[in-house]
Amino acid sequence: MWQPPPCTGLYWMQAHCPKHPAMPTTITLTSADEQLLHEQLSTGRYKDANALVAAGLQLLAKQDQQLRNFIQEGLEGEALDGDAVFAALEAKYSKQQPTGADS
């Protein structure tokens, strides 16, 4: 039997979540955003504007989580000495001959 994902309080605010029951919400769209909404609805992939907005919010939450994961990986990864990295880059690129119209 299908179970909805657990409520994170961030984006899964549907009627099935007792902590965040569905609430009527009004949003104002720019004309460009409204056009995009109608274009997406015309594809038939989304039942209505609510489903489209929910899909967009879920995608945003997924991207936010991926960003948090990348940041955490960076914080836990091996630290590099910035001065040593720049010195190595400078040494590498100072050996190359300049290219372009002036040479």
TORNULO-97616 format. One record per residue: residue number from 0; x, y, z of N, C-alpha, C in turn. Coordinates in steps of 0.05 Angstrom, whole numbers, plus 5000, padded with zeros to 4 digits. Example, Ala and Ser with C-alpha at 12.3 -4.5 7.8 and 13.67 -1.06 7.14 Angstrom:
BEGIN
<rec><n>0</n><n_c1>5264</n_c1><n_c2>4886</n_c2><n_c3>5156</n_c3><ca_c1>5246</ca_c1><ca_c2>4910</ca_c2><ca_c3>5156</ca_c3><c_c1>5264</c_c1><c_c2>4934</c_c2><c_c3>5156</c_c3></rec>
<rec><n>1</n><n_c1>5257</n_c1><n_c2>4955</n_c2><n_c3>5142</n_c3><ca_c1>5273</ca_c1><ca_c2>4979</ca_c2><ca_c3>5143</ca_c3><c_c1>5258</c_c1><c_c2>5001</c_c2><c_c3>5157</c_c3></rec>
# end
This chain:
BEGIN
<rec><n>0</n><n_c1>5017</n_c1><n_c2>4976</n_c2><n_c3>5000</n_c3><ca_c1>5000</ca_c1><ca_c2>5000</ca_c2><ca_c3>5000</ca_c3><c_c1>5018</c_c1><c_c2>5025</c_c2><c_c3>5000</c_c3></rec>
<rec><n>1</n><n_c1>5011</n_c1><n_c2>5044</n_c2><n_c3>4984</n_c3><ca_c1>5026</ca_c1><ca_c2>5069</ca_c2><ca_c3>4981</ca_c3><c_c1>5025</c_c1><c_c2>5085</c_c2><c_c3>5007</c_c3></rec>
<rec><n>2</n><n_c1>5048</n_c1><n_c2>5095</n_c2><n_c3>5016</n_c3><ca_c1>5049</ca_c1><ca_c2>5112</ca_c2><ca_c3>5039</ca_c3><c_c1>5061</c_c1><c_c2>5139</c_c2><c_c3>5031</c_c3></rec>
<rec><n>3</n><n_c1>5050</n_c1><n_c2>5161</n_c2><n_c3>5040</n_c3><ca_c1>5063</ca_c1><ca_c2>5186</ca_c2><ca_c3>5033</ca_c3><c_c1>5089</c_c1><c_c2>5189</c_c2><c_c3>5047</c_c3></rec>
<rec><n>4</n><n_c1>5108</n_c1><n_c2>5205</n_c2><n_c3>5035</n_c3><ca_c1>5133</ca_c1><ca_c2>5209</ca_c2><ca_c3>5049</ca_c3><c_c1>5129</c_c1><c_c2>5223</c_c2><c_c3>5075</c_c3></rec>
<rec><n>5</n><n_c1>5147</n_c1><n_c2>5221</n_c2><n_c3>5094</n_c3><ca_c1>5143</ca_c1><ca_c2>5234</ca_c2><ca_c3>5120</ca_c3><c_c1>5144</c_c1><c_c2>5264</c_c2><c_c3>5116</c_c3></rec>
<rec><n>6</n><n_c1>5130</n_c1><n_c2>5278</n_c2><n_c3>5133</n_c3><ca_c1>5129</ca_c1><ca_c2>5307</ca_c2><ca_c3>5132</ca_c3><c_c1>5155</c_c1><c_c2>5318</c_c2><c_c3>5142</c_c3></rec>
<rec><n>7</n><n_c1>5168</n_c1><n_c2>5335</n_c2><n_c3>5127</n_c3><ca_c1>5192</ca_c1><ca_c2>5348</ca_c2><ca_c3>5135</ca_c3><c_c1>5186</c_c1><c_c2>5376</c_c2><c_c3>5145</c_c3></rec>
<rec><n>8</n><n_c1>5162</n_c1><n_c2>5386</n_c2><n_c3>5141</n_c3><ca_c1>5155</ca_c1><ca_c2>5413</ca_c2><ca_c3>5149</ca_c3><c_c1>5165</c_c1><c_c2>5433</c_c2><c_c3>5128</c_c3></rec>
<rec><n>9</n><n_c1>5179</n_c1><n_c2>5424</n_c2><n_c3>5107</n_c3><ca_c1>5190</ca_c1><ca_c2>5442</ca_c2><ca_c3>5087</ca_c3><c_c1>5172</c_c1><c_c2>5444</c_c2><c_c3>5063</c_c3></rec>
<rec><n>10</n><n_c1>5164</n_c1><n_c2>5421</n_c2><n_c3>5053</n_c3><ca_c1>5149</ca_c1><ca_c2>5422</ca_c2><ca_c3>5028</ca_c3><c_c1>5126</c_c1><c_c2>5403</c_c2><c_c3>5026</c_c3></rec>
<rec><n>11</n><n_c1>5125</n_c1><n_c2>5382</n_c2><n_c3>5042</n_c3><ca_c1>5104</ca_c1><ca_c2>5362</ca_c2><ca_c3>5040</ca_c3><c_c1>5080</c_c1><c_c2>5370</c_c2><c_c3>5058</c_c3></rec>
<rec><n>12</n><n_c1>5067</n_c1><n_c2>5392</n_c2><n_c3>5050</n_c3><ca_c1>5046</ca_c1><ca_c2>5403</ca_c2><ca_c3>5067</ca_c3><c_c1>5018</c_c1><c_c2>5397</c_c2><c_c3>5054</c_c3></rec>
<rec><n>13</n><n_c1>5012</n_c1><n_c2>5371</n_c2><n_c3>5053</n_c3><ca_c1>4987</ca_c1><ca_c2>5362</ca_c2><ca_c3>5042</ca_c3><c_c1>4968</c_c1><c_c2>5355</c_c2><c_c3>5065</c_c3></rec>
<rec><n>14</n><n_c1>4943</n_c1><n_c2>5350</n_c2><n_c3>5059</n_c3><ca_c1>4923</ca_c1><ca_c2>5345</ca_c2><ca_c3>5079</ca_c3><c_c1>4929</c_c1><c_c2>5320</c_c2><c_c3>5096</c_c3></rec>
<rec><n>15</n><n_c1>4946</n_c1><n_c2>5302</n_c2><n_c3>5086</n_c3><ca_c1>4951</ca_c1><ca_c2>5278</ca_c2><ca_c3>5101</ca_c3><c_c1>4971</c_c1><c_c2>5282</c_c2><c_c3>5124</c_c3></rec>
<rec><n>16</n><n_c1>4982</n_c1><n_c2>5306</n_c2><n_c3>5126</n_c3><ca_c1>5001</ca_c1><ca_c2>5311</ca_c2><ca_c3>5148</ca_c3><c_c1>4986</c_c1><c_c2>5326</c_c2><c_c3>5170</c_c3></rec>
<rec><n>17</n><n_c1>4984</n_c1><n_c2>5313</n_c2><n_c3>5193</n_c3><ca_c1>4969</ca_c1><ca_c2>5326</ca_c2><ca_c3>5215</ca_c3><c_c1>4983</c_c1><c_c2>5351</c_c2><c_c3>5226</c_c3></rec>
<rec><n>18</n><n_c1>5009</n_c1><n_c2>5353</n_c2><n_c3>5223</n_c3><ca_c1>5023</ca_c1><ca_c2>5376</ca_c2><ca_c3>5233</ca_c3><c_c1>5020</c_c1><c_c2>5400</c_c2><c_c3>5214</c_c3></rec>
<rec><n>19</n><n_c1>5015</n_c1><n_c2>5395</n_c2><n_c3>5188</n_c3><ca_c1>5013</ca_c1><ca_c2>5416</ca_c2><ca_c3>5168</ca_c3><c_c1>4989</c_c1><c_c2>5410</c_c2><c_c3>5150</c_c3></rec>
<rec><n>20</n><n_c1>4965</n_c1><n_c2>5414</n_c2><n_c3>5160</n_c3><ca_c1>4942</ca_c1><ca_c2>5409</ca_c2><ca_c3>5143</ca_c3><c_c1>4942</c_c1><c_c2>5428</c_c2><c_c3>5119</c_c3></rec>
<rec><n>21</n><n_c1>4929</n_c1><n_c2>5420</n_c2><n_c3>5097</n_c3><ca_c1>4928</ca_c1><ca_c2>5437</ca_c2><ca_c3>5074</ca_c3><c_c1>4914</c_c1><c_c2>5463</c_c2><c_c3>5081</c_c3></rec>
<rec><n>22</n><n_c1>4926</n_c1><n_c2>5485</n_c2><n_c3>5072</n_c3><ca_c1>4915</ca_c1><ca_c2>5511</ca_c2><ca_c3>5077</ca_c3><c_c1>4911</c_c1><c_c2>5525</c_c2><c_c3>5051</c_c3></rec>
<rec><n>23</n><n_c1>4889</n_c1><n_c2>5539</n_c2><n_c3>5048</n_c3><ca_c1>4886</ca_c1><ca_c2>5555</ca_c2><ca_c3>5023</ca_c3><c_c1>4908</c_c1><c_c2>5576</c_c2><c_c3>5023</c_c3></rec>
<rec><n>24</n><n_c1>4922</n_c1><n_c2>5578</n_c2><n_c3>5001</n_c3><ca_c1>4944</ca_c1><ca_c2>5597</ca_c2><ca_c3>4998</ca_c3><c_c1>4940</c_c1><c_c2>5612</c_c2><c_c3>4972</c_c3></rec>
<rec><n>25</n><n_c1>4946</n_c1><n_c2>5637</n_c2><n_c3>4972</n_c3><ca_c1>4945</ca_c1><ca_c2>5653</ca_c2><ca_c3>4948</ca_c3><c_c1>4973</c_c1><c_c2>5662</c_c2><c_c3>4941</c_c3></rec>
<rec><n>26</n><n_c1>4981</n_c1><n_c2>5659</n_c2><n_c3>4916</n_c3><ca_c1>5007</ca_c1><ca_c2>5668</ca_c2><ca_c3>4907</ca_c3><c_c1>5003</c_c1><c_c2>5687</c_c2><c_c3>4883</c_c3></rec>
<rec><n>27</n><n_c1>5021</n_c1><n_c2>5705</n_c2><n_c3>4880</n_c3><ca_c1>5020</ca_c1><ca_c2>5723</ca_c2><ca_c3>4857</ca_c3><c_c1>5043</c_c1><c_c2>5717</c_c2><c_c3>4839</c_c3></rec>
<rec><n>28</n><n_c1>5036</n_c1><n_c2>5712</n_c2><n_c3>4814</n_c3><ca_c1>5057</ca_c1><ca_c2>5704</ca_c2><ca_c3>4794</ca_c3><c_c1>5062</c_c1><c_c2>5727</c_c2><c_c3>4775</c_c3></rec>
<rec><n>29</n><n_c1>5087</n_c1><n_c2>5729</n_c2><n_c3>4766</n_c3><ca_c1>5093</ca_c1><ca_c2>5748</ca_c2><ca_c3>4745</ca_c3><c_c1>5080</c_c1><c_c2>5737</c_c2><c_c3>4719</c_c3></rec>
<rec><n>30</n><n_c1>5077</n_c1><n_c2>5754</n_c2><n_c3>4699</n_c3><ca_c1>5065</ca_c1><ca_c2>5744</ca_c2><ca_c3>4674</ca_c3><c_c1>5082</c_c1><c_c2>5722</c_c2><c_c3>4662</c_c3></rec>
<rec><n>31</n><n_c1>5109</n_c1><n_c2>5724</n_c2><n_c3>4664</n_c3><ca_c1>5126</ca_c1><ca_c2>5703</ca_c2><ca_c3>4654</ca_c3><c_c1>5122</c_c1><c_c2>5677</c_c2><c_c3>4669</c_c3></rec>
<rec><n>32</n><n_c1>5120</n_c1><n_c2>5678</n_c2><n_c3>4696</n_c3><ca_c1>5115</ca_c1><ca_c2>5654</ca_c2><ca_c3>4711</ca_c3><c_c1>5087</c_c1><c_c2>5642</c_c2><c_c3>4705</c_c3></rec>
<rec><n>33</n><n_c1>5068</n_c1><n_c2>5659</n_c2><n_c3>4701</n_c3><ca_c1>5041</ca_c1><ca_c2>5650</ca_c2><ca_c3>4695</ca_c3><c_c1>5041</c_c1><c_c2>5636</c_c2><c_c3>4667</c_c3></rec>
<rec><n>34</n><n_c1>5056</n_c1><n_c2>5647</n_c2><n_c3>4648</n_c3><ca_c1>5058</ca_c1><ca_c2>5635</ca_c2><ca_c3>4622</ca_c3><c_c1>5071</c_c1><c_c2>5607</c_c2><c_c3>4624</c_c3></rec>
<rec><n>35</n><n_c1>5092</n_c1><n_c2>5606</n_c2><n_c3>4640</n_c3><ca_c1>5106</ca_c1><ca_c2>5580</ca_c2><ca_c3>4645</ca_c3><c_c1>5087</c_c1><c_c2>5560</c_c2><c_c3>4658</c_c3></rec>
<rec><n>36</n><n_c1>5072</n_c1><n_c2>5569</n_c2><n_c3>4677</n_c3><ca_c1>5052</ca_c1><ca_c2>5551</ca_c2><ca_c3>4690</ca_c3><c_c1>5033</c_c1><c_c2>5540</c_c2><c_c3>4669</c_c3></rec>
<rec><n>37</n><n_c1>5022</n_c1><n_c2>5557</n_c2><n_c3>4652</n_c3><ca_c1>5003</ca_c1><ca_c2>5548</ca_c2><ca_c3>4632</ca_c3><c_c1>5016</c_c1><c_c2>5529</c_c2><c_c3>4612</c_c3></rec>
<rec><n>38</n><n_c1>5041</n_c1><n_c2>5535</n_c2><n_c3>4604</n_c3><ca_c1>5055</ca_c1><ca_c2>5518</ca_c2><ca_c3>4586</ca_c3><c_c1>5058</c_c1><c_c2>5490</c_c2><c_c3>4598</c_c3></rec>
<rec><n>39</n><n_c1>5066</n_c1><n_c2>5489</n_c2><n_c3>4624</n_c3><ca_c1>5070</ca_c1><ca_c2>5464</ca_c2><ca_c3>4637</ca_c3><c_c1>5044</c_c1><c_c2>5449</c_c2><c_c3>4640</c_c3></rec>
<rec><n>40</n><n_c1>5023</n_c1><n_c2>5463</n_c2><n_c3>4646</n_c3><ca_c1>4996</ca_c1><ca_c2>5450</ca_c2><ca_c3>4649</ca_c3><c_c1>4987</c_c1><c_c2>5439</c_c2><c_c3>4623</c_c3></rec>
<rec><n>41</n><n_c1>4993</n_c1><n_c2>5452</n_c2><n_c3>4601</n_c3><ca_c1>4984</ca_c1><ca_c2>5443</ca_c2><ca_c3>4575</ca_c3><c_c1>4997</c_c1><c_c2>5418</c_c2><c_c3>4566</c_c3></rec>
<rec><n>42</n><n_c1>5019</n_c1><n_c2>5410</n_c2><n_c3>4578</n_c3><ca_c1>5033</ca_c1><ca_c2>5385</ca_c2><ca_c3>4571</ca_c3><c_c1>5017</c_c1><c_c2>5361</c_c2><c_c3>4581</c_c3></rec>
<rec><n>43</n><n_c1>4999</n_c1><n_c2>5365</n_c2><n_c3>4600</n_c3><ca_c1>4984</ca_c1><ca_c2>5343</ca_c2><ca_c3>4611</ca_c3><c_c1>4998</c_c1><c_c2>5327</c_c2><c_c3>4633</c_c3></rec>
<rec><n>44</n><n_c1>5022</n_c1><n_c2>5335</n_c2><n_c3>4639</n_c3><ca_c1>5038</ca_c1><ca_c2>5321</ca_c2><ca_c3>4660</ca_c3><c_c1>5027</c_c1><c_c2>5326</c_c2><c_c3>4688</c_c3></rec>
<rec><n>45</n><n_c1>5013</n_c1><n_c2>5349</n_c2><n_c3>4691</n_c3><ca_c1>5004</ca_c1><ca_c2>5356</ca_c2><ca_c3>4718</ca_c3><c_c1>4973</c_c1><c_c2>5359</c_c2><c_c3>4717</c_c3></rec>
<rec><n>46</n><n_c1>4961</n_c1><n_c2>5349</n_c2><n_c3>4739</n_c3><ca_c1>4931</ca_c1><ca_c2>5349</ca_c2><ca_c3>4740</ca_c3><c_c1>4921</c_c1><c_c2>5378</c_c2><c_c3>4741</c_c3></rec>
<rec><n>47</n><n_c1>4934</n_c1><n_c2>5395</n_c2><n_c3>4757</n_c3><ca_c1>4926</ca_c1><ca_c2>5422</ca_c2><ca_c3>4760</ca_c3><c_c1>4949</c_c1><c_c2>5439</c_c2><c_c3>4770</c_c3></rec>
<rec><n>48</n><n_c1>4944</n_c1><n_c2>5464</n_c2><n_c3>4775</n_c3><ca_c1>4965</ca_c1><ca_c2>5482</ca_c2><ca_c3>4784</ca_c3><c_c1>4976</c_c1><c_c2>5473</c_c2><c_c3>4811</c_c3></rec>
<rec><n>49</n><n_c1>4959</n_c1><n_c2>5462</n_c2><n_c3>4828</n_c3><ca_c1>4968</ca_c1><ca_c2>5453</ca_c2><ca_c3>4854</ca_c3><c_c1>4989</c_c1><c_c2>5431</c_c2><c_c3>4851</c_c3></rec>
<rec><n>50</n><n_c1>4983</n_c1><n_c2>5412</n_c2><n_c3>4833</n_c3><ca_c1>5002</ca_c1><ca_c2>5390</ca_c2><ca_c3>4829</ca_c3><c_c1>5029</c_c1><c_c2>5401</c_c2><c_c3>4817</c_c3></rec>
<rec><n>51</n><n_c1>5027</n_c1><n_c2>5420</n_c2><n_c3>4800</n_c3><ca_c1>5051</ca_c1><ca_c2>5432</ca_c2><ca_c3>4788</ca_c3><c_c1>5067</c_c1><c_c2>5447</c_c2><c_c3>4809</c_c3></rec>
<rec><n>52</n><n_c1>5055</n_c1><n_c2>5462</n_c2><n_c3>4826</n_c3><ca_c1>5069</ca_c1><ca_c2>5477</ca_c2><ca_c3>4847</ca_c3><c_c1>5081</c_c1><c_c2>5457</c_c2><c_c3>4866</c_c3></rec>
<rec><n>53</n><n_c1>5067</n_c1><n_c2>5436</n_c2><n_c3>4873</n_c3><ca_c1>5077</ca_c1><ca_c2>5415</ca_c2><ca_c3>4892</ca_c3><c_c1>5102</c_c1><c_c2>5402</c_c2><c_c3>4880</c_c3></rec>
<rec><n>54</n><n_c1>5101</n_c1><n_c2>5395</n_c2><n_c3>4854</n_c3><ca_c1>5124</ca_c1><ca_c2>5383</ca_c2><ca_c3>4841</ca_c3><c_c1>5148</c_c1><c_c2>5402</c_c2><c_c3>4841</c_c3></rec>
<rec><n>55</n><n_c1>5143</n_c1><n_c2>5427</n_c2><n_c3>4836</n_c3><ca_c1>5165</ca_c1><ca_c2>5447</ca_c2><ca_c3>4837</ca_c3><c_c1>5177</c_c1><c_c2>5450</c_c2><c_c3>4864</c_c3></rec>
<rec><n>56</n><n_c1>5160</n_c1><n_c2>5450</n_c2><n_c3>4885</n_c3><ca_c1>5170</ca_c1><ca_c2>5452</ca_c2><ca_c3>4912</ca_c3><c_c1>5186</c_c1><c_c2>5427</c_c2><c_c3>4920</c_c3></rec>
<rec><n>57</n><n_c1>5176</n_c1><n_c2>5404</n_c2><n_c3>4912</n_c3><ca_c1>5191</ca_c1><ca_c2>5379</ca_c2><ca_c3>4918</ca_c3><c_c1>5218</c_c1><c_c2>5379</c_c2><c_c3>4904</c_c3></rec>
<rec><n>58</n><n_c1>5219</n_c1><n_c2>5389</n_c2><n_c3>4879</n_c3><ca_c1>5245</ca_c1><ca_c2>5390</ca_c2><ca_c3>4865</ca_c3><c_c1>5264</c_c1><c_c2>5410</c_c2><c_c3>4879</c_c3></rec>
<rec><n>59</n><n_c1>5253</n_c1><n_c2>5432</n_c2><n_c3>4888</n_c3><ca_c1>5269</ca_c1><ca_c2>5452</ca_c2><ca_c3>4903</ca_c3><c_c1>5280</c_c1><c_c2>5440</c_c2><c_c3>4929</c_c3></rec>
<rec><n>60</n><n_c1>5263</n_c1><n_c2>5426</n_c2><n_c3>4943</n_c3><ca_c1>5272</ca_c1><ca_c2>5413</ca_c2><ca_c3>4968</ca_c3><c_c1>5294</c_c1><c_c2>5392</c_c2><c_c3>4962</c_c3></rec>
<rec><n>61</n><n_c1>5291</n_c1><n_c2>5377</n_c2><n_c3>4941</n_c3><ca_c1>5312</ca_c1><ca_c2>5357</ca_c2><ca_c3>4933</ca_c3><c_c1>5338</c_c1><c_c2>5371</c_c2><c_c3>4927</c_c3></rec>
<rec><n>62</n><n_c1>5337</n_c1><n_c2>5393</n_c2><n_c3>4911</n_c3><ca_c1>5361</ca_c1><ca_c2>5408</ca_c2><ca_c3>4904</ca_c3><c_c1>5374</c_c1><c_c2>5420</c_c2><c_c3>4929</c_c3></rec>
<rec><n>63</n><n_c1>5358</n_c1><n_c2>5430</n_c2><n_c3>4947</n_c3><ca_c1>5368</ca_c1><ca_c2>5442</ca_c2><ca_c3>4972</ca_c3><c_c1>5383</c_c1><c_c2>5420</c_c2><c_c3>4988</c_c3></rec>
<rec><n>64</n><n_c1>5371</n_c1><n_c2>5396</n_c2><n_c3>4989</n_c3><ca_c1>5384</ca_c1><ca_c2>5374</ca_c2><ca_c3>5004</ca_c3><c_c1>5410</c_c1><c_c2>5366</c_c2><c_c3>4991</c_c3></rec>
<rec><n>65</n><n_c1>5411</n_c1><n_c2>5365</n_c2><n_c3>4964</n_c3><ca_c1>5436</ca_c1><ca_c2>5359</ca_c2><ca_c3>4950</ca_c3><c_c1>5457</c_c1><c_c2>5379</c_c2><c_c3>4956</c_c3></rec>
<rec><n>66</n><n_c1>5449</n_c1><n_c2>5405</n_c2><n_c3>4957</n_c3><ca_c1>5469</ca_c1><ca_c2>5426</ca_c2><ca_c3>4963</ca_c3><c_c1>5479</c_c1><c_c2>5423</c_c2><c_c3>4991</c_c3></rec>
<rec><n>67</n><n_c1>5461</n_c1><n_c2>5417</n_c2><n_c3>5010</n_c3><ca_c1>5470</ca_c1><ca_c2>5412</ca_c2><ca_c3>5038</ca_c3><c_c1>5490</c_c1><c_c2>5389</c_c2><c_c3>5039</c_c3></rec>
<rec><n>68</n><n_c1>5484</n_c1><n_c2>5368</n_c2><n_c3>5024</n_c3><ca_c1>5501</ca_c1><ca_c2>5344</ca_c2><ca_c3>5024</ca_c3><c_c1>5529</c_c1><c_c2>5351</c_c2><c_c3>5013</c_c3></rec>
<rec><n>69</n><n_c1>5530</n_c1><n_c2>5367</n_c2><n_c3>4991</n_c3><ca_c1>5555</ca_c1><ca_c2>5375</ca_c2><ca_c3>4979</ca_c3><c_c1>5571</c_c1><c_c2>5392</c_c2><c_c3>4999</c_c3></rec>
<rec><n>70</n><n_c1>5558</n_c1><n_c2>5410</n_c2><n_c3>5012</n_c3><ca_c1>5571</ca_c1><ca_c2>5427</ca_c2><ca_c3>5031</ca_c3><c_c1>5582</c_c1><c_c2>5410</c_c2><c_c3>5054</c_c3></rec>
<rec><n>71</n><n_c1>5567</n_c1><n_c2>5391</n_c2><n_c3>5064</n_c3><ca_c1>5576</ca_c1><ca_c2>5374</ca_c2><ca_c3>5086</ca_c3><c_c1>5599</c_c1><c_c2>5357</c_c2><c_c3>5077</c_c3></rec>
<rec><n>72</n><n_c1>5599</n_c1><n_c2>5347</n_c2><n_c3>5052</n_c3><ca_c1>5621</ca_c1><ca_c2>5331</ca_c2><ca_c3>5042</ca_c3><c_c1>5646</c_c1><c_c2>5349</c_c2><c_c3>5041</c_c3></rec>
<rec><n>73</n><n_c1>5643</n_c1><n_c2>5374</n_c2><n_c3>5033</n_c3><ca_c1>5666</ca_c1><ca_c2>5392</ca_c2><ca_c3>5032</ca_c3><c_c1>5677</c_c1><c_c2>5398</c_c2><c_c3>5059</c_c3></rec>
<rec><n>74</n><n_c1>5659</n_c1><n_c2>5401</n_c2><n_c3>5079</n_c3><ca_c1>5668</ca_c1><ca_c2>5407</ca_c2><ca_c3>5106</ca_c3><c_c1>5683</c_c1><c_c2>5383</c_c2><c_c3>5118</c_c3></rec>
<rec><n>75</n><n_c1>5674</n_c1><n_c2>5359</n_c2><n_c3>5111</n_c3><ca_c1>5686</ca_c1><ca_c2>5335</ca_c2><ca_c3>5122</ca_c3><c_c1>5710</c_c1><c_c2>5325</c_c2><c_c3>5106</c_c3></rec>
<rec><n>76</n><n_c1>5715</n_c1><n_c2>5337</n_c2><n_c3>5083</n_c3><ca_c1>5736</ca_c1><ca_c2>5328</ca_c2><ca_c3>5065</ca_c3><c_c1>5763</c_c1><c_c2>5338</c_c2><c_c3>5074</c_c3></rec>
<rec><n>77</n><n_c1>5783</n_c1><n_c2>5330</n_c2><n_c3>5059</n_c3><ca_c1>5811</ca_c1><ca_c2>5338</ca_c2><ca_c3>5065</ca_c3><c_c1>5814</c_c1><c_c2>5368</c_c2><c_c3>5059</c_c3></rec>
<rec><n>78</n><n_c1>5826</n_c1><n_c2>5383</n_c2><n_c3>5078</n_c3><ca_c1>5831</ca_c1><ca_c2>5411</ca_c2><ca_c3>5074</ca_c3><c_c1>5857</c_c1><c_c2>5415</c_c2><c_c3>5058</c_c3></rec>
<rec><n>79</n><n_c1>5858</n_c1><n_c2>5434</n_c2><n_c3>5041</n_c3><ca_c1>5881</ca_c1><ca_c2>5440</ca_c2><ca_c3>5026</ca_c3><c_c1>5893</c_c1><c_c2>5467</c_c2><c_c3>5035</c_c3></rec>
<rec><n>80</n><n_c1>5919</n_c1><n_c2>5469</n_c2><n_c3>5034</n_c3><ca_c1>5932</ca_c1><ca_c2>5495</ca_c2><ca_c3>5040</ca_c3><c_c1>5930</c_c1><c_c2>5513</c_c2><c_c3>5016</c_c3></rec>
<rec><n>81</n><n_c1>5915</n_c1><n_c2>5534</n_c2><n_c3>5018</n_c3><ca_c1>5910</ca_c1><ca_c2>5552</ca_c2><ca_c3>4996</ca_c3><c_c1>5935</c_c1><c_c2>5564</c_c2><c_c3>4985</c_c3></rec>
<rec><n>82</n><n_c1>5954</n_c1><n_c2>5571</n_c2><n_c3>5002</n_c3><ca_c1>5979</ca_c1><ca_c2>5583</ca_c2><ca_c3>4992</ca_c3><c_c1>5995</c_c1><c_c2>5562</c_c2><c_c3>4975</c_c3></rec>
<rec><n>83</n><n_c1>5994</n_c1><n_c2>5537</n_c2><n_c3>4984</n_c3><ca_c1>6008</ca_c1><ca_c2>5516</ca_c2><ca_c3>4969</ca_c3><c_c1>5995</c_c1><c_c2>5511</c_c2><c_c3>4942</c_c3></rec>
<rec><n>84</n><n_c1>5968</n_c1><n_c2>5511</n_c2><n_c3>4942</n_c3><ca_c1>5954</ca_c1><ca_c2>5507</ca_c2><ca_c3>4916</ca_c3><c_c1>5960</c_c1><c_c2>5529</c_c2><c_c3>4897</c_c3></rec>
<rec><n>85</n><n_c1>5959</n_c1><n_c2>5554</n_c2><n_c3>4906</n_c3><ca_c1>5964</ca_c1><ca_c2>5576</ca_c2><ca_c3>4888</ca_c3><c_c1>5993</c_c1><c_c2>5577</c_c2><c_c3>4878</c_c3></rec>
<rec><n>86</n><n_c1>6011</n_c1><n_c2>5569</n_c2><n_c3>4896</n_c3><ca_c1>6040</ca_c1><ca_c2>5568</ca_c2><ca_c3>4888</ca_c3><c_c1>6044</c_c1><c_c2>5547</c_c2><c_c3>4866</c_c3></rec>
<rec><n>87</n><n_c1>6031</n_c1><n_c2>5524</n_c2><n_c3>4869</n_c3><ca_c1>6033</ca_c1><ca_c2>5503</ca_c2><ca_c3>4849</ca_c3><c_c1>6021</c_c1><c_c2>5512</c_c2><c_c3>4823</c_c3></rec>
<rec><n>88</n><n_c1>5998</n_c1><n_c2>5525</n_c2><n_c3>4824</n_c3><ca_c1>5985</ca_c1><ca_c2>5535</ca_c2><ca_c3>4799</ca_c3><c_c1>6003</c_c1><c_c2>5556</c_c2><c_c3>4785</c_c3></rec>
<rec><n>89</n><n_c1>6014</n_c1><n_c2>5574</n_c2><n_c3>4801</n_c3><ca_c1>6031</ca_c1><ca_c2>5595</ca_c2><ca_c3>4790</ca_c3><c_c1>6056</c_c1><c_c2>5583</c_c2><c_c3>4777</c_c3></rec>
<rec><n>90</n><n_c1>6067</n_c1><n_c2>5563</n_c2><n_c3>4790</n_c3><ca_c1>6091</ca_c1><ca_c2>5550</ca_c2><ca_c3>4779</ca_c3><c_c1>6084</c_c1><c_c2>5535</c_c2><c_c3>4753</c_c3></rec>
<rec><n>91</n><n_c1>6061</n_c1><n_c2>5522</n_c2><n_c3>4752</n_c3><ca_c1>6053</ca_c1><ca_c2>5507</ca_c2><ca_c3>4729</ca_c3><c_c1>6048</c_c1><c_c2>5526</c_c2><c_c3>4705</c_c3></rec>
<rec><n>92</n><n_c1>6033</n_c1><n_c2>5548</n_c2><n_c3>4710</n_c3><ca_c1>6025</ca_c1><ca_c2>5565</ca_c2><ca_c3>4688</ca_c3><c_c1>6047</c_c1><c_c2>5586</c_c2><c_c3>4681</c_c3></rec>
<rec><n>93</n><n_c1>6066</n_c1><n_c2>5591</n_c2><n_c3>4698</n_c3><ca_c1>6087</ca_c1><ca_c2>5609</ca_c2><ca_c3>4691</ca_c3><c_c1>6106</c_c1><c_c2>5596</c_c2><c_c3>4671</c_c3></rec>
<rec><n>94</n><n_c1>6107</n_c1><n_c2>5570</n_c2><n_c3>4669</n_c3><ca_c1>6124</ca_c1><ca_c2>5556</ca_c2><ca_c3>4650</ca_c3><c_c1>6112</c_c1><c_c2>5556</c_c2><c_c3>4622</c_c3></rec>
<rec><n>95</n><n_c1>6086</n_c1><n_c2>5561</n_c2><n_c3>4619</n_c3><ca_c1>6073</ca_c1><ca_c2>5561</ca_c2><ca_c3>4593</ca_c3><c_c1>6079</c_c1><c_c2>5586</c_c2><c_c3>4578</c_c3></rec>
<rec><n>96</n><n_c1>6082</n_c1><n_c2>5584</n_c2><n_c3>4552</n_c3><ca_c1>6086</ca_c1><ca_c2>5607</ca_c2><ca_c3>4535</ca_c3><c_c1>6060</c_c1><c_c2>5622</c_c2><c_c3>4531</c_c3></rec>
<rec><n>97</n><n_c1>6060</n_c1><n_c2>5648</n_c2><n_c3>4532</n_c3><ca_c1>6035</ca_c1><ca_c2>5663</ca_c2><ca_c3>4527</ca_c3><c_c1>6026</c_c1><c_c2>5658</c_c2><c_c3>4498</c_c3></rec>
<rec><n>98</n><n_c1>6000</n_c1><n_c2>5658</n_c2><n_c3>4494</n_c3><ca_c1>5988</ca_c1><ca_c2>5654</ca_c2><ca_c3>4468</ca_c3><c_c1>5971</c_c1><c_c2>5679</c_c2><c_c3>4462</c_c3></rec>
<rec><n>99</n><n_c1>5966</n_c1><n_c2>5684</n_c2><n_c3>4437</n_c3><ca_c1>5949</ca_c1><ca_c2>5706</ca_c2><ca_c3>4430</ca_c3><c_c1>5961</c_c1><c_c2>5723</c_c2><c_c3>4409</c_c3></rec>
<rec><n>100</n><n_c1>5949</n_c1><n_c2>5745</n_c2><n_c3>4403</n_c3><ca_c1>5957</ca_c1><ca_c2>5763</ca_c2><ca_c3>4382</ca_c3><c_c1>5983</c_c1><c_c2>5777</c_c2><c_c3>4388</c_c3></rec>
<rec><n>101</n><n_c1>5990</n_c1><n_c2>5782</n_c2><n_c3>4413</n_c3><ca_c1>6014</ca_c1><ca_c2>5797</ca_c2><ca_c3>4421</ca_c3><c_c1>6039</c_c1><c_c2>5780</c_c2><c_c3>4418</c_c3></rec>
<rec><n>102</n><n_c1>6038</n_c1><n_c2>5754</n_c2><n_c3>4417</n_c3><ca_c1>6063</ca_c1><ca_c2>5738</ca_c2><ca_c3>4417</ca_c3><c_c1>6071</c_c1><c_c2>5730</c_c2><c_c3>4389</c_c3></rec>
# end
